[in-house]
Amino acid sequence: MEKFKILFPEKKSDMEDLFIKLASRLRHILGDNLVSIESFAGPNGENVKIIVREKTWNVVDKVMEEVWRLEVEENIEGEILPNMEESV
């Protein structure tokens, strides 16, 4: 088994549990195409960076659908603002 690590900030953020839940769901949906998920403060309000090995329109659609599902379940529509990147 390859080693993996989950890093937590010194102070717990309000979105931390949501991002962990999102990471689990995306790993299930995207499999080994998912590289990482990390929180960040983006210039356009983005708050989660999702890095995939291959970024296609199908992958983008799957990610956005799962973000929407999680927001609806948690009653936080519009609070998860993803930025997707392809790994280099």
PDB file of N, CA, C and O in Angstrom:
ATOM      1  N   MET A   1       0.848  -1.186   0.000  1.00  0.00           N
ATOM      2  CA  MET A   1       0.000   0.000   0.000  1.00  0.00           C
ATOM      3  C   MET A   1       0.888   1.242   0.000  1.00  0.00           C
ATOM      4  O   MET A   1       1.857   1.331   0.754  1.00  0.00           O
ATOM      5  N   GLU A   2       0.542   2.189  -0.853  1.00  0.00           N
ATOM      6  CA  GLU A   2       1.243   3.470  -0.851  1.00  0.00           C
ATOM      7  C   GLU A   2       0.833   4.275   0.370  1.00  0.00           C
ATOM      8  O   GLU A   2      -0.306   4.193   0.830  1.00  0.00           O
ATOM      9  N   LYS A   3       1.748   5.032   0.876  1.00  0.00           N
ATOM     10  CA  LYS A   3       1.489   5.882   2.034  1.00  0.00           C
ATOM     11  C   LYS A   3       0.706   7.119   1.600  1.00  0.00           C
ATOM     12  O   LYS A   3       0.969   7.688   0.540  1.00  0.00           O
ATOM     13  N   PHE A   4      -0.241   7.524   2.410  1.00  0.00           N
ATOM     14  CA  PHE A   4      -0.920   8.794   2.180  1.00  0.00           C
ATOM     15  C   PHE A   4      -1.012   9.532   3.500  1.00  0.00           C
ATOM     16  O   PHE A   4      -0.884   8.939   4.571  1.00  0.00           O
ATOM     17  N   LYS A   5      -1.234  10.830   3.408  1.00  0.00           N
ATOM     18  CA  LYS A   5      -1.233  11.665   4.593  1.00  0.00           C
ATOM     19  C   LYS A   5      -2.370  12.679   4.493  1.00  0.00           C
ATOM     20  O   LYS A   5      -2.625  13.232   3.423  1.00  0.00           O
ATOM     21  N   ILE A   6      -3.041  12.917   5.596  1.00  0.00           N
ATOM     22  CA  ILE A   6      -4.043  13.971   5.688  1.00  0.00           C
ATOM     23  C   ILE A   6      -3.486  15.013   6.646  1.00  0.00           C
ATOM     24  O   ILE A   6      -3.209  14.710   7.807  1.00  0.00           O
ATOM     25  N   LEU A   7      -3.322  16.228   6.167  1.00  0.00           N
ATOM     26  CA  LEU A   7      -2.778  17.306   6.988  1.00  0.00           C
ATOM     27  C   LEU A   7      -3.907  18.196   7.497  1.00  0.00           C
ATOM     28  O   LEU A   7      -4.813  18.561   6.747  1.00  0.00           O
ATOM     29  N   PHE A   8      -3.842  18.535   8.757  1.00  0.00           N
ATOM     30  CA  PHE A   8      -4.851  19.404   9.350  1.00  0.00           C
ATOM     31  C   PHE A   8      -4.205  20.706   9.803  1.00  0.00           C
ATOM     32  O   PHE A   8      -3.105  20.696  10.354  1.00  0.00           O
ATOM     33  N   PRO A   9      -4.886  21.829   9.573  1.00  0.00           N
ATOM     34  CA  PRO A   9      -4.339  23.104  10.043  1.00  0.00           C
ATOM     35  C   PRO A   9      -4.360  23.150  11.570  1.00  0.00           C
ATOM     36  O   PRO A   9      -5.072  22.382  12.217  1.00  0.00           O
ATOM     37  N   GLU A  10      -3.585  24.046  12.122  1.00  0.00           N
ATOM     38  CA  GLU A  10      -3.522  24.177  13.576  1.00  0.00           C
ATOM     39  C   GLU A  10      -4.903  24.482  14.158  1.00  0.00           C
ATOM     40  O   GLU A  10      -5.292  23.934  15.189  1.00  0.00           O
ATOM     41  N   LYS A  11      -5.628  25.360  13.482  1.00  0.00           N
ATOM     42  CA  LYS A  11      -6.982  25.690  13.935  1.00  0.00           C
ATOM     43  C   LYS A  11      -7.989  25.063  12.993  1.00  0.00           C
ATOM     44  O   LYS A  11      -7.829  25.130  11.774  1.00  0.00           O
ATOM     45  N   LYS A  12      -9.021  24.458  13.547  1.00  0.00           N
ATOM     46  CA  LYS A  12     -10.064  23.820  12.746  1.00  0.00           C
ATOM     47  C   LYS A  12     -10.878  24.888  12.014  1.00  0.00           C
ATOM     48  O   LYS A  12     -11.286  25.890  12.602  1.00  0.00           O
ATOM     49  N   SER A  13     -11.106  24.655  10.724  1.00  0.00           N
ATOM     50  CA  SER A  13     -11.916  25.596   9.948  1.00  0.00           C
ATOM     51  C   SER A  13     -13.359  25.096   9.879  1.00  0.00           C
ATOM     52  O   SER A  13     -13.637  23.923  10.130  1.00  0.00           O
ATOM     53  N   ASP A  14     -14.260  25.998   9.538  1.00  0.00           N
ATOM     54  CA  ASP A  14     -15.669  25.641   9.417  1.00  0.00           C
ATOM     55  C   ASP A  14     -15.906  24.641   8.284  1.00  0.00           C
ATOM     56  O   ASP A  14     -16.840  23.841   8.345  1.00  0.00           O
ATOM     57  N   MET A  15     -15.068  24.687   7.256  1.00  0.00           N
ATOM     58  CA  MET A  15     -15.269  23.854   6.070  1.00  0.00           C
ATOM     59  C   MET A  15     -14.515  22.516   6.129  1.00  0.00           C
ATOM     60  O   MET A  15     -14.685  21.676   5.246  1.00  0.00           O
ATOM     61  N   GLU A  16     -13.703  22.319   7.140  1.00  0.00           N
ATOM     62  CA  GLU A  16     -12.835  21.141   7.214  1.00  0.00           C
ATOM     63  C   GLU A  16     -13.603  19.827   7.056  1.00  0.00           C
ATOM     64  O   GLU A  16     -13.229  18.996   6.229  1.00  0.00           O
ATOM     65  N   ASP A  17     -14.652  19.629   7.821  1.00  0.00           N
ATOM     66  CA  ASP A  17     -15.414  18.383   7.753  1.00  0.00           C
ATOM     67  C   ASP A  17     -16.066  18.198   6.378  1.00  0.00           C
ATOM     68  O   ASP A  17     -16.159  17.079   5.875  1.00  0.00           O
ATOM     69  N   LEU A  18     -16.514  19.300   5.781  1.00  0.00           N
ATOM     70  CA  LEU A  18     -17.121  19.220   4.452  1.00  0.00           C
ATOM     71  C   LEU A  18     -16.092  18.792   3.403  1.00  0.00           C
ATOM     72  O   LEU A  18     -16.402  17.985   2.526  1.00  0.00           O
ATOM     73  N   PHE A  19     -14.880  19.323   3.489  1.00  0.00           N
ATOM     74  CA  PHE A  19     -13.848  18.967   2.528  1.00  0.00           C
ATOM     75  C   PHE A  19     -13.418  17.505   2.685  1.00  0.00           C
ATOM     76  O   PHE A  19     -13.109  16.836   1.698  1.00  0.00           O
ATOM     77  N   ILE A  20     -13.400  17.017   3.920  1.00  0.00           N
ATOM     78  CA  ILE A  20     -13.089  15.602   4.140  1.00  0.00           C
ATOM     79  C   ILE A  20     -14.177  14.726   3.526  1.00  0.00           C
ATOM     80  O   ILE A  20     -13.885  13.717   2.885  1.00  0.00           O
ATOM     81  N   LYS A  21     -15.409  15.114   3.724  1.00  0.00           N
ATOM     82  CA  LYS A  21     -16.532  14.380   3.141  1.00  0.00           C
ATOM     83  C   LYS A  21     -16.466  14.437   1.612  1.00  0.00           C
ATOM     84  O   LYS A  21     -16.676  13.425   0.943  1.00  0.00           O
ATOM     85  N   LEU A  22     -16.176  15.609   1.066  1.00  0.00           N
ATOM     86  CA  LEU A  22     -16.068  15.769  -0.378  1.00  0.00           C
ATOM     87  C   LEU A  22     -14.929  14.907  -0.931  1.00  0.00           C
ATOM     88  O   LEU A  22     -15.084  14.263  -1.969  1.00  0.00           O
ATOM     89  N   ALA A  23     -13.796  14.894  -0.244  1.00  0.00           N
ATOM     90  CA  ALA A  23     -12.656  14.089  -0.689  1.00  0.00           C
ATOM     91  C   ALA A  23     -13.020  12.616  -0.754  1.00  0.00           C
ATOM     92  O   ALA A  23     -12.662  11.931  -1.712  1.00  0.00           O
ATOM     93  N   SER A  24     -13.720  12.127   0.242  1.00  0.00           N
ATOM     94  CA  SER A  24     -14.132  10.724   0.259  1.00  0.00           C
ATOM     95  C   SER A  24     -15.061  10.406  -0.907  1.00  0.00           C
ATOM     96  O   SER A  24     -14.902   9.386  -1.577  1.00  0.00           O
ATOM     97  N   ARG A  25     -16.015  11.272  -1.138  1.00  0.00           N
ATOM     98  CA  ARG A  25     -16.964  11.056  -2.237  1.00  0.00           C
ATOM     99  C   ARG A  25     -16.263  11.101  -3.604  1.00  0.00           C
ATOM    100  O   ARG A  25     -16.518  10.266  -4.472  1.00  0.00           O
ATOM    101  N   LEU A  26     -15.382  12.084  -3.778  1.00  0.00           N
ATOM    102  CA  LEU A  26     -14.700  12.209  -5.064  1.00  0.00           C
ATOM    103  C   LEU A  26     -13.743  11.045  -5.297  1.00  0.00           C
ATOM    104  O   LEU A  26     -13.575  10.608  -6.435  1.00  0.00           O
ATOM    105  N   ARG A  27     -13.121  10.542  -4.251  1.00  0.00           N
ATOM    106  CA  ARG A  27     -12.238   9.376  -4.404  1.00  0.00           C
ATOM    107  C   ARG A  27     -13.046   8.187  -4.897  1.00  0.00           C
ATOM    108  O   ARG A  27     -12.592   7.425  -5.751  1.00  0.00           O
ATOM    109  N   HIS A  28     -14.239   8.036  -4.357  1.00  0.00           N
ATOM    110  CA  HIS A  28     -15.126   6.945  -4.787  1.00  0.00           C
ATOM    111  C   HIS A  28     -15.542   7.120  -6.252  1.00  0.00           C
ATOM    112  O   HIS A  28     -15.566   6.152  -7.013  1.00  0.00           O
ATOM    113  N   ILE A  29     -15.861   8.332  -6.634  1.00  0.00           N
ATOM    114  CA  ILE A  29     -16.354   8.608  -7.986  1.00  0.00           C
ATOM    115  C   ILE A  29     -15.224   8.632  -9.024  1.00  0.00           C
ATOM    116  O   ILE A  29     -15.363   8.069 -10.110  1.00  0.00           O
ATOM    117  N   LEU A  30     -14.112   9.283  -8.688  1.00  0.00           N
ATOM    118  CA  LEU A  30     -13.028   9.491  -9.655  1.00  0.00           C
ATOM    119  C   LEU A  30     -11.928   8.433  -9.575  1.00  0.00           C
ATOM    120  O   LEU A  30     -11.122   8.309 -10.497  1.00  0.00           O
ATOM    121  N   GLY A  31     -11.891   7.679  -8.492  1.00  0.00           N
ATOM    122  CA  GLY A  31     -10.866   6.649  -8.338  1.00  0.00           C
ATOM    123  C   GLY A  31      -9.473   7.239  -8.358  1.00  0.00           C
ATOM    124  O   GLY A  31      -9.201   8.256  -7.720  1.00  0.00           O
ATOM    125  N   ASP A  32      -8.578   6.574  -9.113  1.00  0.00           N
ATOM    126  CA  ASP A  32      -7.182   7.004  -9.119  1.00  0.00           C
ATOM    127  C   ASP A  32      -6.931   8.263  -9.950  1.00  0.00           C
ATOM    128  O   ASP A  32      -5.789   8.710 -10.063  1.00  0.00           O
ATOM    129  N   ASN A  33      -7.983   8.836 -10.529  1.00  0.00           N
ATOM    130  CA  ASN A  33      -7.829  10.112 -11.224  1.00  0.00           C
ATOM    131  C   ASN A  33      -7.703  11.272 -10.231  1.00  0.00           C
ATOM    132  O   ASN A  33      -7.167  12.324 -10.579  1.00  0.00           O
ATOM    133  N   LEU A  34      -8.192  11.091  -8.999  1.00  0.00           N
ATOM    134  CA  LEU A  34      -8.097  12.140  -7.984  1.00  0.00           C
ATOM    135  C   LEU A  34      -6.697  12.139  -7.385  1.00  0.00           C
ATOM    136  O   LEU A  34      -6.219  11.106  -6.914  1.00  0.00           O
ATOM    137  N   VAL A  35      -6.040  13.293  -7.402  1.00  0.00           N
ATOM    138  CA  VAL A  35      -4.691  13.426  -6.845  1.00  0.00           C
ATOM    139  C   VAL A  35      -4.753  14.020  -5.439  1.00  0.00           C
ATOM    140  O   VAL A  35      -4.198  13.451  -4.500  1.00  0.00           O
ATOM    141  N   SER A  36      -5.426  15.163  -5.292  1.00  0.00           N
ATOM    142  CA  SER A  36      -5.486  15.798  -3.975  1.00  0.00           C
ATOM    143  C   SER A  36      -6.627  16.806  -3.894  1.00  0.00           C
ATOM    144  O   SER A  36      -7.187  17.240  -4.901  1.00  0.00           O
ATOM    145  N   ILE A  37      -6.941  17.154  -2.664  1.00  0.00           N
ATOM    146  CA  ILE A  37      -7.916  18.200  -2.363  1.00  0.00           C
ATOM    147  C   ILE A  37      -7.301  19.042  -1.257  1.00  0.00           C
ATOM    148  O   ILE A  37      -6.819  18.513  -0.256  1.00  0.00           O
ATOM    149  N   GLU A  38      -7.323  20.349  -1.445  1.00  0.00           N
ATOM    150  CA  GLU A  38      -6.764  21.216  -0.411  1.00  0.00           C
ATOM    151  C   GLU A  38      -7.565  22.505  -0.324  1.00  0.00           C
ATOM    152  O   GLU A  38      -8.100  22.996  -1.319  1.00  0.00           O
ATOM    153  N   SER A  39      -7.635  23.036   0.875  1.00  0.00           N
ATOM    154  CA  SER A  39      -8.322  24.315   1.053  1.00  0.00           C
ATOM    155  C   SER A  39      -7.349  25.441   0.736  1.00  0.00           C
ATOM    156  O   SER A  39      -6.140  25.303   0.916  1.00  0.00           O
ATOM    157  N   PHE A  40      -7.888  26.545   0.265  1.00  0.00           N
ATOM    158  CA  PHE A  40      -7.082  27.732  -0.017  1.00  0.00           C
ATOM    159  C   PHE A  40      -8.009  28.925  -0.176  1.00  0.00           C
ATOM    160  O   PHE A  40      -9.218  28.767  -0.347  1.00  0.00           O
ATOM    161  N   ALA A  41      -7.445  30.097  -0.121  1.00  0.00           N
ATOM    162  CA  ALA A  41      -8.215  31.320  -0.325  1.00  0.00           C
ATOM    163  C   ALA A  41      -7.857  31.860  -1.698  1.00  0.00           C
ATOM    164  O   ALA A  41      -6.783  32.432  -1.888  1.00  0.00           O
ATOM    165  N   GLY A  42      -8.762  31.676  -2.658  1.00  0.00           N
ATOM    166  CA  GLY A  42      -8.513  32.107  -4.022  1.00  0.00           C
ATOM    167  C   GLY A  42      -8.959  33.534  -4.279  1.00  0.00           C
ATOM    168  O   GLY A  42      -9.750  34.089  -3.517  1.00  0.00           O
ATOM    169  N   PRO A  43      -8.455  34.130  -5.351  1.00  0.00           N
ATOM    170  CA  PRO A  43      -8.781  35.527  -5.662  1.00  0.00           C
ATOM    171  C   PRO A  43     -10.249  35.737  -6.038  1.00  0.00           C
ATOM    172  O   PRO A  43     -10.770  36.844  -5.900  1.00  0.00           O
ATOM    173  N   ASN A  44     -10.909  34.698  -6.505  1.00  0.00           N
ATOM    174  CA  ASN A  44     -12.321  34.818  -6.890  1.00  0.00           C
ATOM    175  C   ASN A  44     -13.245  34.142  -5.879  1.00  0.00           C
ATOM    176  O   ASN A  44     -14.390  33.820  -6.199  1.00  0.00           O
ATOM    177  N   GLY A  45     -12.752  33.928  -4.667  1.00  0.00           N
ATOM    178  CA  GLY A  45     -13.566  33.337  -3.617  1.00  0.00           C
ATOM    179  C   GLY A  45     -13.465  31.817  -3.533  1.00  0.00           C
ATOM    180  O   GLY A  45     -14.100  31.198  -2.679  1.00  0.00           O
ATOM    181  N   GLU A  46     -12.670  31.214  -4.415  1.00  0.00           N
ATOM    182  CA  GLU A  46     -12.536  29.767  -4.367  1.00  0.00           C
ATOM    183  C   GLU A  46     -12.034  29.338  -2.993  1.00  0.00           C
ATOM    184  O   GLU A  46     -11.267  30.058  -2.354  1.00  0.00           O
ATOM    185  N   ASN A  47     -12.471  28.157  -2.538  1.00  0.00           N
ATOM    186  CA  ASN A  47     -12.035  27.719  -1.226  1.00  0.00           C
ATOM    187  C   ASN A  47     -11.569  26.262  -1.185  1.00  0.00           C
ATOM    188  O   ASN A  47     -11.148  25.781  -0.133  1.00  0.00           O
ATOM    189  N   VAL A  48     -11.638  25.559  -2.311  1.00  0.00           N
ATOM    190  CA  VAL A  48     -11.119  24.196  -2.357  1.00  0.00           C
ATOM    191  C   VAL A  48     -10.487  23.956  -3.728  1.00  0.00           C
ATOM    192  O   VAL A  48     -11.092  24.231  -4.765  1.00  0.00           O
ATOM    193  N   LYS A  49      -9.263  23.438  -3.710  1.00  0.00           N
ATOM    194  CA  LYS A  49      -8.562  23.108  -4.952  1.00  0.00           C
ATOM    195  C   LYS A  49      -8.621  21.594  -5.113  1.00  0.00           C
ATOM    196  O   LYS A  49      -8.236  20.848  -4.213  1.00  0.00           O
ATOM    197  N   ILE A  50      -9.103  21.151  -6.258  1.00  0.00           N
ATOM    198  CA  ILE A  50      -9.217  19.730  -6.562  1.00  0.00           C
ATOM    199  C   ILE A  50      -8.268  19.449  -7.717  1.00  0.00           C
ATOM    200  O   ILE A  50      -8.425  19.992  -8.811  1.00  0.00           O
ATOM    201  N   ILE A  51      -7.287  18.599  -7.464  1.00  0.00           N
ATOM    202  CA  ILE A  51      -6.300  18.278  -8.487  1.00  0.00           C
ATOM    203  C   ILE A  51      -6.533  16.858  -8.969  1.00  0.00           C
ATOM    204  O   ILE A  51      -6.599  15.913  -8.183  1.00  0.00           O
ATOM    205  N   VAL A  52      -6.658  16.731 -10.302  1.00  0.00           N
ATOM    206  CA  VAL A  52      -6.898  15.429 -10.925  1.00  0.00           C
ATOM    207  C   VAL A  52      -5.777  15.129 -11.922  1.00  0.00           C
ATOM    208  O   VAL A  52      -5.083  16.032 -12.390  1.00  0.00           O
ATOM    209  N   ARG A  53      -5.620  13.869 -12.228  1.00  0.00           N
ATOM    210  CA  ARG A  53      -4.591  13.480 -13.193  1.00  0.00           C
ATOM    211  C   ARG A  53      -4.994  13.871 -14.613  1.00  0.00           C
ATOM    212  O   ARG A  53      -4.165  14.323 -15.403  1.00  0.00           O
ATOM    213  N   GLU A  54      -6.272  13.693 -14.924  1.00  0.00           N
ATOM    214  CA  GLU A  54      -6.775  14.051 -16.252  1.00  0.00           C
ATOM    215  C   GLU A  54      -8.068  14.838 -16.093  1.00  0.00           C
ATOM    216  O   GLU A  54      -9.067  14.315 -15.597  1.00  0.00           O
ATOM    217  N   LYS A  55      -8.043  16.094 -16.515  1.00  0.00           N
ATOM    218  CA  LYS A  55      -9.211  16.974 -16.400  1.00  0.00           C
ATOM    219  C   LYS A  55      -9.947  16.993 -17.735  1.00  0.00           C
ATOM    220  O   LYS A  55      -9.461  17.549 -18.721  1.00  0.00           O
ATOM    221  N   THR A  56     -11.115  16.384 -17.750  1.00  0.00           N
ATOM    222  CA  THR A  56     -11.974  16.377 -18.931  1.00  0.00           C
ATOM    223  C   THR A  56     -13.308  17.022 -18.542  1.00  0.00           C
ATOM    224  O   THR A  56     -13.575  17.245 -17.362  1.00  0.00           O
ATOM    225  N   TRP A  57     -14.131  17.314 -19.530  1.00  0.00           N
ATOM    226  CA  TRP A  57     -15.454  17.877 -19.232  1.00  0.00           C
ATOM    227  C   TRP A  57     -16.275  16.895 -18.403  1.00  0.00           C
ATOM    228  O   TRP A  57     -17.044  17.308 -17.535  1.00  0.00           O
ATOM    229  N   ASN A  58     -16.118  15.600 -18.663  1.00  0.00           N
ATOM    230  CA  ASN A  58     -16.833  14.588 -17.895  1.00  0.00           C
ATOM    231  C   ASN A  58     -16.409  14.625 -16.422  1.00  0.00           C
ATOM    232  O   ASN A  58     -17.253  14.527 -15.531  1.00  0.00           O
ATOM    233  N   VAL A  59     -15.115  14.764 -16.168  1.00  0.00           N
ATOM    234  CA  VAL A  59     -14.607  14.845 -14.802  1.00  0.00           C
ATOM    235  C   VAL A  59     -15.120  16.116 -14.119  1.00  0.00           C
ATOM    236  O   VAL A  59     -15.559  16.074 -12.970  1.00  0.00           O
ATOM    237  N   VAL A  60     -15.063  17.232 -14.823  1.00  0.00           N
ATOM    238  CA  VAL A  60     -15.563  18.495 -14.263  1.00  0.00           C
ATOM    239  C   VAL A  60     -17.037  18.356 -13.904  1.00  0.00           C
ATOM    240  O   VAL A  60     -17.453  18.784 -12.827  1.00  0.00           O
ATOM    241  N   ASP A  61     -17.828  17.766 -14.788  1.00  0.00           N
ATOM    242  CA  ASP A  61     -19.257  17.566 -14.512  1.00  0.00           C
ATOM    243  C   ASP A  61     -19.479  16.709 -13.274  1.00  0.00           C
ATOM    244  O   ASP A  61     -20.333  17.026 -12.446  1.00  0.00           O
ATOM    245  N   LYS A  62     -18.723  15.633 -13.140  1.00  0.00           N
ATOM    246  CA  LYS A  62     -18.865  14.740 -11.978  1.00  0.00           C
ATOM    247  C   LYS A  62     -18.523  15.476 -10.684  1.00  0.00           C
ATOM    248  O   LYS A  62     -19.229  15.344  -9.685  1.00  0.00           O
ATOM    249  N   VAL A  63     -17.448  16.243 -10.705  1.00  0.00           N
ATOM    250  CA  VAL A  63     -17.038  16.989  -9.508  1.00  0.00           C
ATOM    251  C   VAL A  63     -18.103  18.018  -9.140  1.00  0.00           C
ATOM    252  O   VAL A  63     -18.504  18.107  -7.980  1.00  0.00           O
ATOM    253  N   MET A  64     -18.559  18.787 -10.108  1.00  0.00           N
ATOM    254  CA  MET A  64     -19.544  19.828  -9.826  1.00  0.00           C
ATOM    255  C   MET A  64     -20.861  19.230  -9.334  1.00  0.00           C
ATOM    256  O   MET A  64     -21.511  19.799  -8.457  1.00  0.00           O
ATOM    257  N   GLU A  65     -21.254  18.094  -9.890  1.00  0.00           N
ATOM    258  CA  GLU A  65     -22.480  17.433  -9.433  1.00  0.00           C
ATOM    259  C   GLU A  65     -22.331  16.990  -7.975  1.00  0.00           C
ATOM    260  O   GLU A  65     -23.266  17.132  -7.187  1.00  0.00           O
ATOM    261  N   GLU A  66     -21.177  16.460  -7.619  1.00  0.00           N
ATOM    262  CA  GLU A  66     -20.971  16.007  -6.241  1.00  0.00           C
ATOM    263  C   GLU A  66     -20.891  17.181  -5.276  1.00  0.00           C
ATOM    264  O   GLU A  66     -21.391  17.092  -4.155  1.00  0.00           O
ATOM    265  N   VAL A  67     -20.268  18.282  -5.698  1.00  0.00           N
ATOM    266  CA  VAL A  67     -20.242  19.491  -4.872  1.00  0.00           C
ATOM    267  C   VAL A  67     -21.671  19.958  -4.633  1.00  0.00           C
ATOM    268  O   VAL A  67     -22.032  20.286  -3.503  1.00  0.00           O
ATOM    269  N   TRP A  68     -22.485  19.991  -5.678  1.00  0.00           N
ATOM    270  CA  TRP A  68     -23.877  20.418  -5.554  1.00  0.00           C
ATOM    271  C   TRP A  68     -24.646  19.502  -4.599  1.00  0.00           C
ATOM    272  O   TRP A  68     -25.392  19.982  -3.744  1.00  0.00           O
ATOM    273  N   ARG A  69     -24.465  18.178  -4.743  1.00  0.00           N
ATOM    274  CA  ARG A  69     -25.168  17.227  -3.858  1.00  0.00           C
ATOM    275  C   ARG A  69     -24.810  17.468  -2.390  1.00  0.00           C
ATOM    276  O   ARG A  69     -25.683  17.485  -1.523  1.00  0.00           O
ATOM    277  N   LEU A  70     -23.525  17.653  -2.129  1.00  0.00           N
ATOM    278  CA  LEU A  70     -23.084  17.874  -0.754  1.00  0.00           C
ATOM    279  C   LEU A  70     -23.653  19.180  -0.206  1.00  0.00           C
ATOM    280  O   LEU A  70     -24.091  19.230   0.944  1.00  0.00           O
ATOM    281  N   GLU A  71     -23.648  20.226  -1.011  1.00  0.00           N
ATOM    282  CA  GLU A  71     -24.205  21.503  -0.570  1.00  0.00           C
ATOM    283  C   GLU A  71     -25.692  21.385  -0.257  1.00  0.00           C
ATOM    284  O   GLU A  71     -26.160  21.941   0.737  1.00  0.00           O
ATOM    285  N   VAL A  72     -26.432  20.673  -1.086  1.00  0.00           N
ATOM    286  CA  VAL A  72     -27.870  20.499  -0.843  1.00  0.00           C
ATOM    287  C   VAL A  72     -28.090  19.702   0.442  1.00  0.00           C
ATOM    288  O   VAL A  72     -28.926  20.072   1.266  1.00  0.00           O
ATOM    289  N   GLU A  73     -27.347  18.615   0.615  1.00  0.00           N
ATOM    290  CA  GLU A  73     -27.490  17.789   1.825  1.00  0.00           C
ATOM    291  C   GLU A  73     -27.177  18.582   3.094  1.00  0.00           C
ATOM    292  O   GLU A  73     -27.834  18.406   4.120  1.00  0.00           O
ATOM    293  N   GLU A  74     -26.177  19.450   3.017  1.00  0.00           N
ATOM    294  CA  GLU A  74     -25.741  20.214   4.190  1.00  0.00           C
ATOM    295  C   GLU A  74     -26.441  21.566   4.301  1.00  0.00           C
ATOM    296  O   GLU A  74     -26.199  22.316   5.247  1.00  0.00           O
ATOM    297  N   ASN A  75     -27.312  21.881   3.334  1.00  0.00           N
ATOM    298  CA  ASN A  75     -28.051  23.141   3.304  1.00  0.00           C
ATOM    299  C   ASN A  75     -27.106  24.355   3.290  1.00  0.00           C
ATOM    300  O   ASN A  75     -27.275  25.310   4.047  1.00  0.00           O
ATOM    301  N   ILE A  76     -26.111  24.278   2.402  1.00  0.00           N
ATOM    302  CA  ILE A  76     -25.114  25.360   2.299  1.00  0.00           C
ATOM    303  C   ILE A  76     -24.881  25.730   0.834  1.00  0.00           C
ATOM    304  O   ILE A  76     -23.740  25.955   0.429  1.00  0.00           O
ATOM    305  N   GLU A  77     -25.927  25.793   0.055  1.00  0.00           N
ATOM    306  CA  GLU A  77     -25.811  26.063  -1.368  1.00  0.00           C
ATOM    307  C   GLU A  77     -24.916  27.270  -1.643  1.00  0.00           C
ATOM    308  O   GLU A  77     -25.097  28.340  -1.062  1.00  0.00           O
ATOM    309  N   GLY A  78     -23.948  27.078  -2.537  1.00  0.00           N
ATOM    310  CA  GLY A  78     -23.074  28.151  -2.968  1.00  0.00           C
ATOM    311  C   GLY A  78     -21.858  28.412  -2.099  1.00  0.00           C
ATOM    312  O   GLY A  78     -21.107  29.348  -2.376  1.00  0.00           O
ATOM    313  N   GLU A  79     -21.634  27.621  -1.060  1.00  0.00           N
ATOM    314  CA  GLU A  79     -20.503  27.877  -0.160  1.00  0.00           C
ATOM    315  C   GLU A  79     -19.228  27.137  -0.559  1.00  0.00           C
ATOM    316  O   GLU A  79     -18.133  27.576  -0.209  1.00  0.00           O
ATOM    317  N   ILE A  80     -19.346  26.027  -1.283  1.00  0.00           N
ATOM    318  CA  ILE A  80     -18.158  25.313  -1.741  1.00  0.00           C
ATOM    319  C   ILE A  80     -17.844  25.810  -3.145  1.00  0.00           C
ATOM    320  O   ILE A  80     -18.613  25.588  -4.081  1.00  0.00           O
ATOM    321  N   LEU A  81     -16.713  26.480  -3.281  1.00  0.00           N
ATOM    322  CA  LEU A  81     -16.327  27.083  -4.554  1.00  0.00           C
ATOM    323  C   LEU A  81     -15.041  26.422  -5.049  1.00  0.00           C
ATOM    324  O   LEU A  81     -13.943  26.848  -4.690  1.00  0.00           O
ATOM    325  N   PRO A  82     -15.180  25.377  -5.876  1.00  0.00           N
ATOM    326  CA  PRO A  82     -13.997  24.613  -6.281  1.00  0.00           C
ATOM    327  C   PRO A  82     -13.198  25.246  -7.414  1.00  0.00           C
ATOM    328  O   PRO A  82     -13.734  25.953  -8.268  1.00  0.00           O
ATOM    329  N   ASN A  83     -11.911  24.971  -7.391  1.00  0.00           N
ATOM    330  CA  ASN A  83     -10.998  25.276  -8.479  1.00  0.00           C
ATOM    331  C   ASN A  83     -10.380  23.937  -8.868  1.00  0.00           C
ATOM    332  O   ASN A  83      -9.758  23.283  -8.031  1.00  0.00           O
ATOM    333  N   MET A  84     -10.539  23.522 -10.108  1.00  0.00           N
ATOM    334  CA  MET A  84      -9.987  22.232 -10.545  1.00  0.00           C
ATOM    335  C   MET A  84      -8.755  22.451 -11.389  1.00  0.00           C
ATOM    336  O   MET A  84      -8.720  23.325 -12.255  1.00  0.00           O
ATOM    337  N   GLU A  85      -7.746  21.645 -11.124  1.00  0.00           N
ATOM    338  CA  GLU A  85      -6.514  21.699 -11.894  1.00  0.00           C
ATOM    339  C   GLU A  85      -6.093  20.288 -12.275  1.00  0.00           C
ATOM    340  O   GLU A  85      -6.429  19.307 -11.612  1.00  0.00           O
ATOM    341  N   GLU A  86      -5.351  20.227 -13.359  1.00  0.00           N
ATOM    342  CA  GLU A  86      -4.789  18.949 -13.791  1.00  0.00           C
ATOM    343  C   GLU A  86      -3.361  18.877 -13.271  1.00  0.00           C
ATOM    344  O   GLU A  86      -2.612  19.849 -13.360  1.00  0.00           O
ATOM    345  N   SER A  87      -2.980  17.705 -12.719  1.00  0.00           N
ATOM    346  CA  SER A  87      -1.612  17.565 -12.206  1.00  0.00           C
ATOM    347  C   SER A  87      -0.627  17.594 -13.360  1.00  0.00           C
ATOM    348  O   SER A  87      -0.953  17.218 -14.486  1.00  0.00           O
ATOM    349  N   VAL A  88       0.549  18.035 -13.072  1.00  0.00           N
ATOM    350  CA  VAL A  88       1.558  18.174 -14.113  1.00  0.00           C
ATOM    351  C   VAL A  88       2.474  16.987 -14.128  1.00  0.00           C
ATOM    352  O   VAL A  88       3.394  16.927 -14.944  1.00  0.00           O
TER     353      VAL A  88
END
